[in-house]
Amino acid sequence: MIESFFTYEFLQNAALAGLMIGFVAPLLGVFIVVRRLSLIADALSHITLTGIAASLLLEKRVTAINEWNPVYMGMVFSVTGAILIEKLRKVYKHYEELAIPIILSGGIGVGVILISLADGFNTDLFSYLFGSVTAVSRADMSTVLVITLLVLAVVLLFYKELFVLSFDEDHAAVSGVNGKLIHLLFIVMVALVIASAMQIVGILLVSALMTLPVAAALRISKSFKQTIGLSIFFGELAVIVGLITSYQLSVPPGGTIVVTAILILIGAIAYRKVSGQLSLKGETV
């Protein structure tokens, strides 16, 4: 695997892009989980799928855009979906959670229609659904790099605002935090990360990389910052092990990355249970 990494450019692209996604996805995932918005990643991933299907359909119907990268169309749809979710949250002020299933079901419905019009599933669409080691180009890696730097800048600049909004929106409003702007900016960042991660993890599994490392970190962390650090560590570990396993077994990386993340979660739960029992025994002695 190490020799192949230095030999094949596509492995270098996949590994570097995967490491960046493994960093930013759990980073944003911490704020998503704490705010109880875990399903938003699923909703935006299905909207992204609709964008990919629309791009593939246009490629078949309009020869002038054959060189158009479907990732960019997926990003446009994903960001649009994020903005629509925010609009719907304002419409249903007392039932804000309704915005997510509305966009989720809408994305699935339109996606199915577009996929059917594009003559169903093909190799390209399959790689977007479940990820592909060979699908990541230098241009895709550059796009992931730009998004990673953008997400880092937003989190560093608005960390305090994001922290306060995550735990107490009322206190944030009293403190003068522009909650609407910060939340819109945050959800757009989530949309961009989801769209950029689909070639590594796959559209249908990208939400798992945002939530599973966080779920594992929450079982053993003792502070919010520690949760962020452990989430990123678990995310990177899942990506590295998942990509190596994917290459060795010649299977889509999305599945191996998610299974690795689940094993990490099981390990974290077991560790918490064992450590709790040991500490309880120590107190009784």
Secondary structure, DSSP 4 states (H G I P E B T S, - for coil): -HHHHHH-HHHHHHHHHHHHHHHHHHHHHHHHHHTT-THHHHHHHHHHHHHHHHHHHHHHH-GGGTT--HHHHHHHHHHHHHHHHHHHHHHTTT-GGGHHHHHHHHHHHHHHHHHHHTTS--HHHHHHHH--GGG--HHHHHHHHHHHHHHHHHHHHTHHHHHHHHH-HHHHHHTT--HHHHHHHHHHHHHHHHHHHTTTT-TTTHHHHHHHHHHHHHHH-SSHHHHHHHHHHHHHHHHHHHHHHHHHHT--HHHHHHHHHHHHHHHHHHHHHHHHHHHHHHHH-
